[in-house]
Amino acid sequence: MEEVPHDCPGADSAQAGRGASCQGCPNQRLCASGAGATPDTEEIKEKMKTVKHKILVLSGKGGVGKSTFSAHLAHGLAEDENTQIALLDIDICGPSIPKIMGLEGEQYVEDNLGVMSVGFLLSSPDDAVIWRGPKKNGMIKQFLRDVDWGEVDYLIVDTPPGTSDEHLSVVRYLATAHIDGAVIITTPQEVSLQDVRKEINFCRKVKLPIIGVVENMSGFICPKCKKESQIFPPTTGGAELMCQDLEVPLLGRVPLDPLIGKNCDKGQSFFIDAPDSPATLAYRSIIQRIQEFCNLHQSKEENLISS
Amino acid sequence: MEAAAEPGNLAGVRHIILVLSGKGGVGRSTISTELALALRHAGKKVGILDVDLCGPSIPRMLGAQGRAVHQCDRGWAPVFLDREQSISLMSVGFLLEKPDEAVVWRGPKKNALIKQFVSDVAWGELDYLVVDTPPGTSDEHMATIEALRPYQPLGALVVTTPQAVSVGDVRRELTFCRKMGLRVMGIVENMSGFTCPHCTECTSVFSRGGGEELAQLAGVPFLGSVPLDPALMRTLEEGHDFIQEFPGSPAFAALTSIAQKILDATPACLP
């Protein structure tokens, strides 16, 4: 069996499908067809001109709270009625955003907060989306190219766990449209960090700026005795040490609050139910830092254009 | 009738169980490992196959990270985790040159690797092979099931956490199993409650009741609930005494009961 990986230039590189070591690889044709700008990426670039900021929410690890974070980032930003927010869920196999946002089929949560997900296209909650890579990529392309996003201040893209087709596709399709950056979610324990380090390396490989890391489920306050425990212990220093080692910003830590899960189940914003929870305060601080990052970028670009 | 399986490396494996979920982060790998250990505790010879290419977590859980894997004449030799050789492991994690390097592949390459992986490990004689899978219903899941189909797996254990967001994905996973012709042995609800170490109040950190409701709705057996145990999690993280520490955990009783149900549901073997 071939060792893993083996001289693969990377599915995202300019040499994808064209390198000497690509001969005979099952991915060759796919990689070769994707490399470089295509009519689709040009169309997407046009569509994305009315979208000011684009943020990807990633993790390497499943179940760390990507969709919960994406949803609440959207809720938080949308509290300013003058800001238009769009939330795109590209987790084709496990689309959680409709449930978390309390949507069955409507696409607007508020006047200024719109949502798109493959979940809306499924007729029953039992329908399984059993698609191979190319079909998933096609769906993502359609979402980006064919949805009329209009004037949007922030487009938040929620992704599935892993580093596969969906991630490669969204980065490739948005490559010419400028992504502000990625927010990477983790939980404190090594089993998550292990996967998140890979995700950080993936971002670096595809030249996706990293806005920072959020450590979720960071400590739990017992509702009865109010003492703190670590349900997911940071045995290897948690996100803080990893961020120091890899030189990425730690945007903040969000503690586990059982009300978060309850509100997600009901499809409501947790901020409304628990405005004073330490988790809400943590979220708000993180959201502010993300906005600052995006605005800094915007002014840098404007300076470049005007200079 | 299906083509007879080639007498290959899975010929000595009596029963294959897949551990699935639709949802990431529900504890599939943890449950796979705990189930394997519970079956071993019941006197069975068990192997664990970790086909999560993007996030192979099991080597670390069992303190086997960095162990070298060797080729023998029949293929890859699995890593034995105990002196008695009653529990063995094969993971794609052993083959990664740099643990921080992401395996960023599209579907077809993953499929090719899984197919080889499933057939090239020289398991020898096993009572049970527990196959841990990544989250989702896509290329690698289809490839895993297709590669195992000739060996007639016993079925799938489907893992969820109590909250609706998990259950929502797991419903789709049940449909996937049905479409792929894979029998669902039952549902396991993980992360079912956390007992505060300071005051012993049990809180439903990730909501409650979803697993049992789902089992009823879908008409599949509910195998049991497994509580959150940070002490166990710490041991899993640190990787060394997990095999010894596990029996002392509140999760152990739950897993023993689940393992017993699987043993009861296993048909007596034909020679």
Interface residues (C-beta under 8 A of the other chain):
Chain A: M1 E2 E3 V4 P5 C8 G10 A11 D12 C25 P26 N27 L30 C31 G60 K61 G62 G63 V64 S67 T68 I92 C93 G94 S96 K99 I100 P125 D126 D127 A128 V129 I130 W131 R132 G133 P134 K136 P160 P161 G162 T163 S164 D165 H167 L168 Q189 E190 V191 Q194 D195 R197 K198 E199 N201 F202 K205 F220 C222 P223 K224 C225 K227 S229 Q230 I231 F232 P233 T235 T236 L256 P258 G261 K262 C264 D265
Chain B: G22 K23 G24 G25 V26 S29 C54 G55 S57 R60 M61 G75 W76 V92 L95 L96 E97 P99 D100 E101 A102 V103 V104 W105 R106 G107 P108 K109 K110 N111 A112 L113 Q116 F117 D120 P134 P135 G136 T137 S138 D139 M142 T161 Q163 A164 V165 G168 D169 R171 R172 E173 L174 T175 F176 K179 M180 F194 C196 P197 H198 C199 E201 T203 S204 V205 F206 S207 L228 P230 M233 R234 L236 E237 E238
